[in-house]
Amino acid sequence: MHWKKIAMLSAMLTAVLFAGLFMGPAYRWGEIELKRRAEAPDPVVATTDETRAILTAVLAHHVYEGVPLRPPAQGDPPREDSPRTLIVSDRSLCLYRKTPRVGCSDGDALVLYSELDSVAPLKLRTELVMANRQTQPLSLDGIPGTRVVAQADIDRVLQQPGWWAAFYRKVGQSAGMVRIARPVVSPDGARALILVDHSCDGLCGSVTLFALDHRNAQWHVSETFLLAVR
C-alpha cells in the first residue's frame, strides 16, 4: 500500500512537471497563432448598400469636375456654372495583375506601397487587392449627381476614332466617368477602403485611394492619397 501511494505521488509530480515544461510554450504558441490569424488578410467586401453609401461619402468629399469648359466667346452672356453629371461604370475595377486572361491594372502595386501605411493598415490594403482580383457587376443607381452606364457600352464608345469626343456625344455634358474597386470594410465595420479611378480626357483624370470611418451611422472620408494622375 505504501508503494502504491509513492507511485501515485510520483505520477502526479511527473504530470505537474510535464505541465510546467510544456503548458507555457503551448500557451505562448496559442497566443501567437491567434494573433497571426487575426492579422492574416481576410477581405470583408462591402455590401451593395454599404458600397453606395461609401461612394456617396467620397463624392460628397471630393468633387470631380471633369474637363474645364471653354470660356464664353466675346459678347456672349456669362455662363451659369452648374454641376455636371458624373458617369459611373456598372463594373468594378480589377487590381490584381496576376489574374490570367484579365486586363487588370497595376493597382495592386500602387495600393501596397509602404508610404500608404498612414492612410490605411497594410492588412486592409491587401484585402482591397484580394477583393478585386476580377471585375464584378455593381449596383450603384441612386447616388446623387451620377448616372450609371454599362461598361460594355463605354468600351465600345472609347474604341471609336476620337474616342473622348465620341464618349461626350453619347453621354452629354458630364464630369467624365469613374470606376471603383469594390470597397472592403474592417471586421468591426468601423473602417472602409475604396479606390476610385476617374477619367475625363487624355490629360484629365486621377486614381485616388480613400479611407473612411463609420461614425454616427454614416461614412466619412478620413484620409485620401492620390496614386496617379492621368
Phi, psi and omega per residue, in radians:
M1 nan -0.700 3.126
H2 -1.072 -0.733 -3.132
W3 -1.201 -0.556 3.095
K4 -1.113 -0.726 3.101
K5 -1.104 -0.711 3.126
I6 -1.101 -0.768 3.141
A7 -1.101 -0.723 3.135
M8 -1.132 -0.749 3.123
L9 -1.122 -0.686 3.116
S10 -1.097 -0.735 3.128
A11 -1.113 -0.705 3.127
M12 -1.133 -0.751 3.119
L13 -1.115 -0.686 3.107
T14 -1.087 -0.736 3.137
A15 -1.118 -0.734 3.120
V16 -1.116 -0.751 3.124
L17 -1.100 -0.751 3.111
F18 -1.042 -0.773 -3.140
A19 -1.108 -0.716 3.140
G20 -1.127 -0.607 -3.108
L21 -1.333 -0.627 -2.965
F22 -1.936 -0.394 -3.099
M23 -1.192 -0.672 3.135
G24 -1.065 -0.956 3.086
P25 -1.031 -0.662 3.132
A26 -1.133 -0.686 3.125
Y27 -1.135 -0.764 3.132
R28 -1.129 -0.689 3.096
W29 -1.077 -0.718 3.113
G30 -1.079 -0.731 3.102
E31 -1.084 -0.782 -3.132
I32 -1.104 -0.728 -3.123
E33 -1.157 -0.723 3.103
L34 -1.105 -0.715 3.112
K35 -1.140 -0.717 3.140
R36 -1.086 -0.755 3.141
R37 -1.156 -0.627 3.132
A38 -1.176 -0.563 -3.100
E39 -1.553 -0.227 -3.137
A40 -1.185 2.319 3.141
P41 -1.040 2.284 3.133
D42 -2.603 1.542 -2.961
P43 -1.019 2.347 2.949
V44 -1.931 1.758 -3.086
V45 -1.344 2.365 3.133
A46 -1.054 2.498 3.056
T47 -1.211 2.999 3.119
T48 -1.028 -0.790 3.137
D49 -1.150 -0.707 3.106
E50 -1.123 -0.693 3.136
T51 -1.091 -0.777 3.097
R52 -1.059 -0.786 -3.115
A53 -1.134 -0.687 3.141
I54 -1.158 -0.813 3.139
L55 -1.163 -0.638 3.077
T56 -1.041 -0.769 3.113
A57 -1.119 -0.692 3.122
V58 -1.103 -0.803 -3.094
L59 -1.252 -0.420 3.029
A60 -1.295 -0.533 -3.121
H61 -1.457 -0.671 -3.038
H62 -2.190 1.944 -3.095
V63 -1.574 2.111 3.071
Y64 -1.569 2.033 -3.034
E65 -1.691 -0.381 3.125
G66 1.418 -2.854 -3.119
V67 -1.174 2.264 3.104
P68 -1.039 2.393 3.112
L69 -1.269 2.600 3.081
R70 -1.158 2.490 3.115
P71 -1.141 2.666 3.124
P72 -1.043 2.541 3.088
A73 -1.198 2.756 -3.119
Q74 -1.024 2.248 -3.139
G75 1.652 -0.262 3.109
D76 -1.352 2.619 3.104
P77 -1.177 2.703 3.101
P78 -1.016 2.479 -3.124
R79 -1.578 2.338 3.089
E80 -1.379 2.197 3.095
D81 -1.328 2.249 3.102
S82 -2.379 2.543 -3.134
P83 -1.024 2.422 3.119
R84 -1.751 2.487 -3.108
T85 -1.148 2.403 3.083
L86 -1.714 2.211 3.115
I87 -1.441 2.299 -3.122
V88 -2.070 2.267 3.130
S89 -1.271 2.592 3.126
D90 -1.575 0.158 3.091
R91 -2.298 2.536 -3.106
S92 -1.347 2.886 3.018
L93 -1.331 2.790 2.978
C94 -1.997 2.180 -3.052
L95 -1.864 -0.075 -2.954
Y96 -1.821 1.794 -3.023
R97 -1.127 -0.402 -3.066
K98 -1.438 -0.059 3.101
T99 -1.144 2.122 -3.068
P100 -1.195 2.474 3.028
R101 1.041 0.418 3.088
V102 -2.258 2.260 -3.119
G103 -1.367 1.459 -3.135
C104 -1.608 2.696 3.105
S105 -1.462 3.114 3.110
D106 -1.594 0.473 -3.131
G107 -1.060 -0.475 3.140
D108 -1.088 -0.739 3.123
A109 -1.205 -0.722 -3.115
L110 -1.083 -0.784 -3.028
V111 -1.249 -0.457 -3.028
L112 -1.648 0.091 3.067
Y113 -1.024 2.451 -3.127
S114 -1.140 -0.388 3.121
E115 -1.090 -0.295 -3.098
L116 -1.595 0.124 3.127
D117 -1.030 -0.548 -3.131
S118 -1.340 -0.303 3.132
V119 -1.492 -0.806 -3.136
A120 -2.767 2.623 3.128
P121 -1.048 2.627 3.122
L122 -0.993 -0.657 3.138
K123 -1.015 -0.819 -3.111
L124 -1.201 -0.629 3.113
R125 -1.199 -0.681 3.076
T126 -1.114 -0.683 3.112
E127 -1.130 -0.586 3.089
L128 -1.092 -0.749 3.098
V129 -1.132 -0.807 -3.111
M130 -1.078 -0.570 -3.109
A131 -1.374 -0.131 -3.066
N132 -2.256 0.806 3.098
R133 -1.279 -0.413 3.115
Q134 -2.478 2.759 3.071
T135 -1.223 2.593 -3.125
Q136 -2.395 2.603 3.060
P137 -1.155 2.551 3.132
L138 -2.174 2.600 3.045
S139 -2.050 1.711 -3.004
L140 -2.131 0.359 3.123
D141 -1.135 2.595 3.007
G142 1.640 0.014 3.099
I143 -1.394 2.205 -3.080
P144 -0.955 2.398 3.069
G145 1.359 0.198 -3.104
T146 -2.232 2.826 2.998
R147 -2.436 2.236 -3.114
V148 -1.464 2.311 3.102
V149 -2.250 2.475 -3.138
A150 -1.105 2.318 3.141
Q151 -1.077 -0.575 3.108
A152 -1.072 -0.688 3.107
D153 -1.192 -0.698 3.121
I154 -1.094 -0.762 -3.134
D155 -1.072 -0.725 3.138
R156 -1.109 -0.724 -3.131
V157 -1.156 -0.752 -3.065
L158 -1.311 -0.094 3.039
Q159 -1.571 -0.095 -3.137
Q160 -1.426 2.753 3.043
P161 -1.047 2.508 -3.086
G162 1.051 0.896 -2.900
W163 -1.009 -0.754 -3.125
W164 -1.221 -0.616 3.049
A165 -1.084 -0.709 3.100
A166 -1.127 -0.662 3.116
F167 -1.052 -0.829 -3.097
Y168 -1.261 -0.482 3.036
R169 -1.142 -0.597 -3.105
K170 -1.359 -0.790 -2.995
V171 -1.701 -0.172 -3.094
G172 1.425 -2.990 -3.126
Q173 -1.145 2.125 -3.083
S174 -2.580 3.031 3.102
A175 -1.644 0.362 -3.087
G176 1.592 -2.789 -3.099
M177 -2.342 2.732 3.056
V178 -2.231 2.552 2.919
R179 -2.141 2.525 -3.099
I180 -2.141 2.646 2.899
A181 -1.424 2.476 3.100
R182 -0.983 2.136 -3.099
P183 -1.201 2.660 3.053
V184 -2.025 2.673 -3.075
V185 -2.149 2.503 3.080
S186 -1.148 2.711 -3.095
P187 -0.971 -0.543 3.136
D188 -1.508 0.004 3.106
G189 1.284 0.199 -3.064
A190 -1.611 -0.362 -3.092
R191 -2.292 2.677 3.081
A192 -2.507 2.768 -3.137
L193 -2.423 2.352 3.141
I194 -2.516 2.535 3.049
L195 -1.959 2.301 -3.104
V196 -2.115 2.184 3.118
D197 -1.877 1.996 -3.108
H198 -1.923 2.283 3.095
S199 -2.279 2.442 3.108
C200 -2.526 -0.168 3.070
D201 3.135 -3.062 -3.104
G202 -1.045 -0.646 -3.141
L203 -2.155 0.719 -3.092
C204 -2.499 1.885 3.114
G205 2.792 2.990 -3.098
S206 -2.818 2.800 3.005
V207 -2.148 2.118 -3.008
T208 -2.290 2.436 3.065
L209 -1.773 2.240 -3.123
F210 -2.069 2.233 2.980
A211 -1.819 2.428 -3.088
L212 -2.269 2.641 3.024
D213 -1.982 2.578 3.098
H214 -1.796 1.913 -3.123
R215 -2.353 2.476 3.096
N216 0.909 0.722 3.071
A217 1.159 0.342 3.108
Q218 -2.431 2.740 3.058
W219 -1.576 2.440 3.133
H220 -2.349 2.327 3.099
V221 -1.212 2.224 -3.128
S222 -1.893 -0.583 -3.129
E223 -2.516 2.576 3.028
T224 -2.361 2.653 3.073
F225 -2.557 2.144 3.130
L226 -1.395 1.948 -3.077
L227 -1.464 -0.630 -3.071
A228 -2.748 2.642 3.035
V229 -2.077 2.324 -3.113
R230 -1.614 nan nan
